[in-house]
Amino acid sequence: QGAPPSLKIVSDQPDFLQFNNLACETAGGNVIFATDEWFAPASNLLKREPPEFIASAFTEYGKWMDGWETRRKRIPGHDWCIIQLGVPGIIHGLDVDTSFFTGNYSPSASVQAACLDESPALTLEGDRTGMAASDSQFEALHSESWEELVPVTELKPGYSDTCHNYFPINYPSRVTHLRLNMYPDGGIARLKVYGVGQKDWSALPTQDQLDLVALVNGGVCLGYSDAHFGHPRNMIGLGRSANMGDGWETARRLDRPKNLQVDGKGILQVPGYEWAVLRLGHPGVISQIEIDTNHFKGNFPDSCKIEACHLTPEEEGKYVSGRWSSDPGNKWRVLLQPQKAHHRHFYSCDSLAQSGPVSHVRLVIAPDGGVSRLRLWGVKPL
């Protein structure tokens, strides 16, 4: 059976890929249970790096694979695992990636969701290759009450042109855990869970300073001009960046003057720029900004500025549909004037234009380059 008519697998890259990967290991995602991990552990599903294949790599259990692979099942049932999201939130889409699993990919899969106040008291530590769940672990978990996000659906093999099995999700409730089912067994390289974090802002004291754009606080990228080497969503990840791949990096602009000139402040005079728009997890008054170009040593932007505005959901929808190419409501206001950007910079209230609560920001870099992290510290309004 293929996918039912109500669940059409998307062939081209869907829009939901702009959202954050809520299950990634770098965001705190964790596999807390798996029925079988004989050839390759389920924790590989949550790796940030793309899957790789090493033809000569073998373990004592068989071929080394960069994903989750179970043994050929010879008992009743099917294999499954439970994933605790690093950032609970609203899920907009899934990518079940079967890269390099060609003769051993799982023929079909389904995904279920739950919002659990407490995570099941299970932990999978150390190298799980060659392991399987115990009877007591099976008894500790029940999935009948979980909601179905993706019904049992055929997967495509792990060749480069078929490996990404995209599923748009229309589920309005907050999710903390997922159950990924394989039917009956086999391999899946990665599971990416694209969505927006959801924080309980009502429990937060009004005057508490918080990074309003952070991934864990519900920040999300809604548009950008270029992401040739790295997506802008990386800028709102946890901690400082691990490397250049863990940031936003554009291609080199082709409209740069042949001979560069600077103004009185040492800022390059160039005709073009790149931009990224992000929505805050909650509207707030920004009092401090951090722009970090960590790891971008020969490819940092020359300068950057930040604009801000407050948009209703309806206004946001119009800007998104227009790909942020115009400003019909004349909403954007400069929050941070152009500044040189070549290391970790902090800007306090003295450097920022005074404004009320804002819901969206636009980081503008000139002419191009890379930014590893953006932090917007502030408070939610009274």
N, C-alpha and C positions, 0 to 999 in steps of 0.2 A: 504494500500500500504506500502511495506517495503522500505528500502533504495534502490535507483536506483543503477545499476551495477557500475556506475562511482563513487559512494560514499559508499565504503564498510566500515562498522563499524568495528573498530579494536577490537579484542577480548582480545589479550594479551596486556600487558603494552607497549605502543608505545615509540619510541625514543624521541618524542617531549616532554615527561614529564620532561626531564632534563632542559628545558628552564624555564624562569621566568614567574610567574603568573602576567601578566600586569594589571589585573583587581582587584587584591586583595585589600581589604580595607587598609591594612598596606602599600601598595604602592600608596595609594591615590585614588583608584577606588571608584566610586560613582554611585548610581542609581539616575538618574535625572527625571525619569518618569515611572509610572506604571499604567496600566488601572484599576487594582483592587488589593487590598491587604487585603481582608477580614479576612482570617484566619491567615496569616503570611506575614510580609512585605518583599518586594523585596530586601531590603538592606541585608538580610540574605544570599543572593546568593554569596556575596563577602567576607564573613567571612573567616579568615585564618584557624580557628579551624575546625576539621572534624565535620560533623553533629552529633547531639545526639538525642536520643529519651527518653522522660520522660513520662511513661505511665499515671501517675497521674496528669499531667499538663494540665490545661484547662484555657481559658480566657473567658470573657463574650461573645465572638463571637464564641467559639467552642474549638476544640482541639488545644492545642499549638503545633506548629510544627517548627522545626529548618530549615527553608527554605522559599521559596516564595510559598504561596498557595492562590489561588483565590476562590471565591464562585462558586457554581455550576451555570453555566451561563444559564440564562433564557431569554436573549435578543440576537438579531443578532450580529455576529462578533466573535472575539476571543480575548484572553488576550495577552498582550505584555508589555515589559518594555525597556527602553533605559539606557544603561550603558556607563558612561564616563570612559575610561581607565585611571588608575593612571599614567601609563607610555605609551604614544603613541609609536607604533612601528609596526614591521612585525610579524604577527601571523602565527605560525606553527601548532597549534593544539588546540582543545577544549575538555574539559571534562564536559558534561552535567550530573551532578550527581543527581540521584533521591533517594538517601539514605533515608530509612524509609517511603517514599511515596509508599505504596504498593497497597492499594485500592483507592488511590487518586492521583496518579502521572499523569502528563500530557501525554495523549496517543501519541502525536506527537509534534515536535518542528522544528523550522527553525531559522537560524541566519543570519542577514544582517550586513554589515559594512559600515562605512563612515569615511572620513577624513574631519572634520569640522574645519575651522579657528577659529570659536567661538562656544562655547557650547550653546545650546538652553537655553533661559532665564527661566529655570525651576528649582526649588529646592524642594526636599521632605525632610522635617525636622520633628524631633520628632518621636513618636511612630505612625506608619502608619497602625497598625492593625485595621481592620474594615473600612478602607478608600477606596475610588475609585476616578478615575480621573474626573475632571469637563469637561463640554463641551468646555470651552475656552482652556483647556490644550490639548484636542484632536485636536482642530483647529490649534494649534501652531506647530504641528509636522506633517511632511509628509515623508513617507518612500519610495515613488516610485523611487527615484533616488539613493537609497542605493544599494550596490552591495551584491549579494547573496554569502555567505560563505558556508552555509549548507542549502540545499533545505528541504522542508517539509519531515521529516523522523520520523518513528516510534521510540519511546523510549522504554527502558526496565524498568520493575518495580524496586523499591528500595530495593530489597533483597541484601544481602552482595555479592552474586556472580553475580549479574546482574546490579547493580546500576550505574556503570560507563559506560556512553555512550561516547566513544572516537571518535573524528572526526579529521583526519589529514587535514590540510588546505594548499592549494597551491595558495596563493594570494600575489603577490609581492609588493603591495602598502602599504604605511603607513596607519595605522588605529588609529583613536582617539575615536570613539564611536561604540558601537554594539547595535543592536536591537534583543532581544530574544523574539521569538514568541511562544506561547503555543497554541495548537489546541485541543479542543477549550478553555479549562480551566484546572485547577488542580494544581499540586505541583511539584516543582523542588527544590532540597536542595542547590546545589552549582553550580556555573558556573566558571570554571577555564579557563583562556585564556593564553595559553603558547606561548611565543614568545620572541623577542629580541627588546629592546628599540631602538628607532632611533632618534638621536639628530642632529640638524642642526649645524654641526661643522664649516661650512663656515662662520657663523656669529660670531664665537668666536674669540676674539683677540689671536694671536699666543702665547703671553707670559702669558696668564691667567692660574694660577694653578687650576687644576681640579682633582677630583677623577676619574681617567681614567677607573677604573673597576666597578664603581657604576652601579647598576641596572638602575637608571634614565639616565645614560649616555651611555647606550648600552652594558655594560659588561654582560658576560654570561659564565656559566660553561659548558665546553665541555667534561669533563670526570673526573673520580675519581676512587679510589681504593676501597673505602668502604663508605657507608652512612647509617649505621645500625640504628642510632637514629636521624639523621638530615642531610638534603641535603646540599652540599657545596654552592648552589645558595643562601642560607640564608645569607651567609657572606657578600653579596654585597647589602643587603637590606637597607632601610632608617633608619637613626638614630642608636642608640645603641639597642642591642637586648632586647626583652621583657622578655625572660626567656631562659632556656636551649634548648627548642624546636625551638627557633628562631636562630639557628646556625648550624654549621656542627659538627656532632659528630659521631665517628666511634665505632665499637665494640672493646672490649679488644682483642689485638692480643694474639694468643695462643703460639707464638714462643718466648715469653719473657723468659729470663733466670730465673731459680728458685731462684737464689740469684743475685740481681742487683748490678752492679758496676758503678762507675762514673770515668770520666777522670779528668785531672787537672783543667778543667774549670767547673767541677760539672755537666757535661752533661752525662746522662745515656749511657752506652755502650750496645746497643741492636742491634740485627741483622735485625729487620724489621722496616718498616715505612709505613705511609699512605700518599696519595697525592691527590691533586685536581688541575685540569688545568682550567684556565679561560682565555678567550679572552677579551682584552680591548675594550672599545667602540670605541677607535681610537688609532692607534699607537702613542706612545709618549715617552718622556724621563722622567723616574721616578726619583724624587728627595726626596721623603719622603714616608715612609711606616708606617702604623698603623696596629698592630695585637692586637686584643682585645679578651680576654678569659672571658669576663664578664659573670657571672652566673656559669661558669664551675669551681667550687671551689675544688671538690675532683676528678675531671676528666679532668683537663687541660692537654695538651701535656707536656712532659718534655722539648722538644726543637722543634724548627722549623727553616726552612731555605726557601729561595725563589730563584727559578731559573727563567730565562727569555730568550726569543728568539724572533726573527722576522720571521714570516711565511707568505708566499703568500697564497691566497685561495687554490691553488692547493696543496701546501705542507700541509696545515691544513687538507685537505680532506684525504690525505694519513695517517696522524697521527690518525685522527678520525677513519678511517676504520681499523687501527691496534690497536684501543683501547689504544693508547698512550703507548703501551707496549715496544716499542723500539725507538731509536733515530737514524734513518738511515742517517740523514744528519748531525749528531753531532752538533745540533743546540743549545741545552740548555747550558746556562752559569749561574754560581752562581751570583745572584744579592745581596743576603743577606746571609752571613755565618751563620751556626747553632747558635741559640740564645736560652737561657732559655725563656720559655713562661708560665707565671703564672698570669698575670694581663694585664693591658692595656699598650702596649709598643709602643713607637714612635722611628723610626730610620730615621735620616737625611742623607744628602749626605756623611758625614764623615764615616758612617757605611756601605755605599753601594758601590759595585764595579762599577767603571765608565764604562758606556756603551752608545751606541747610542740609537735610538728609538727602542722600543720593541712592539710587538703586543700581546704576550701571556706570562702568568706567570704560574709557578707551585709551589704551596705551599706544602711543605713536612713537616709532623709532625712525631715525633718519641717519643715513639713507637706508640701511638694512642691517643685518647682523643677528646676534643672539642674546637672549635674556633668560637666565636660569630660574629666577624666582621673583614674584611680585607679591608683596604683603601690604594690605591696606588696613591699618589699625584704627578702630573707632568704636563708637557706642551706638546702640539702637536708640531711636528717639523716644521721648516720654510718651 
